[in-house]
Amino acid sequence: MVNVIALVSGLIFGLGLILGGMANPAKVLAFLDLTGEWDPSLAFVMAGAIAVGSVAFALAGKLKKSYLGAPMSLPASRTIDKRLVLGALAFGIGWGIAGICPGPALVLLGAGSVKGVVFVAAMLLGMGVFEILERRRSNPEVQRKPIADRKAGEQIALQDH
Amino acid sequence: MLIDWNAFTPWASLAGGALIGAAATLLILFNGRIAGISGIVGGLLALKKGDMGWRLAFIGGLIAAPLIWQLFASLPAIRIDGSFLMVALAGLIVGIGTRYGSGCTSGHGVCGISRRSPRSVVATLLFMMMGFITVYVIRHVFQIAG
């Protein structure tokens, strides 16, 4: 059932991206081009999504378990660290170069875009590099310590949001 | 600032955004998961047993969306201006950046702001700002495309 919900959610997400115009990288770049002929549409996509999402996440904050009994995986961290800042800045540069972020990239795959395939392949490579660097960073230290001495933070370091 | 009124699609974009919000609602309330695409895709690469199925299902849904759309209407225009090299470079940077920054437009911009996470608000402001600057530099300083 969890997989069915995920499939339907992904499908609705993708249809929303197409309807909202965000599957078209040229339209995304037209939003990011403030001093050119500006297309404010992307701000409306964000507004629509956040309006609906705010209700859902207010509700989700009160749940102990999901409606299907799964644990609620809500990131608890509130610290703004160097990784967050540098990562977000880098992402902004990549987004500005092609006008493609991860969600629309996958929609482009389904639309049969060759450049979409190139983008996704490069993105996966980038994510793979991150994964390898993370393991190198955390493993030697974690392995040297007995399990009882590990701090909780070290074990969840590899978890995503 | 000049608004391109012919390209501007406020109602379709608002409705598309609402759909994205509905998708995020389903995933958090039923599965307890955040609809952050970079996290869902990146998490696949951790190769954790028992944690792959829902990720693949969600990604499958996203990829299937344009195919389902085409059963009822033709797809809106898709135009990618950059060269293959630029697109590959962009993909690589987006892959690394979103994983170090723990999220992208969906995870931080939609879900994170919806749950008023300070990290996500900061991340969204930063990647938006950097997106604006990058497009400005490419189009108006180096005058490539657009």
Interface residues (C-beta under 8 A of the other chain):
Chain A: V2 N3 V4 I5 A6 L7 V8 S9 G10 L11 I12 F13 G14 L15 G16 L17 I18 L19 G20 G21 M22 A23 N24 P25 A26 K27 L29 A30 L32 D33 L34 T35 G36 E37 W38 D39 P40 S41 L42 F44 V45 M46 A47 G48 A49 I50 A51 V52 G53 S54 V55 A56 F57 A58 L59 A60 G61 L63 K65 S66 Y67 L68 A70 P71 M72 S73 L74 P75 S77 R78 T79 I80 R83 L84 V85 L86 G87 A88 L89 A90 F91 G92 I93 G94 W95 G96 I97 A98 G99 I100 C101 P102 G103 A105 L106 V107 L108 L109 G110 A111 S113 K115 G116 V118 F119 V120 A121 A122 M123 L124 L125 G126 M127 G128 V129 F130 E131 L158 D160 H161
Chain B: M1 L2 I3 D4 A7 F8 T9 P10 A12 S13 L14 A15 G16 G17 A18 L19 I20 G21 A22 A23 A24 T25 L26 L27 I28 L29 F30 N31 G32 R33 I34 A35 G36 I37 S38 G39 I40 V41 G42 G43 L45 A46 G53 W54 R55 A57 F58 I59 G60 G61 L62 I63 A64 A65 P66 L67 I68 W69 L75 P76 A77 I78 R79 I80 D81 G82 F84 M86 V87 A88 L89 A90 G91 L92 I93 V94 G95 I96 G97 T98 R99 Y100 G101 S102 G103 C104 T105 S106 G107 H108 G109 V110 C111 I113 S114 R115 S117 P118 R119 V122 A123 T124 L126 F127 M128 M129 M130 G131 F132 I133 T134 V135 Y136 I138 R139 H140 G146
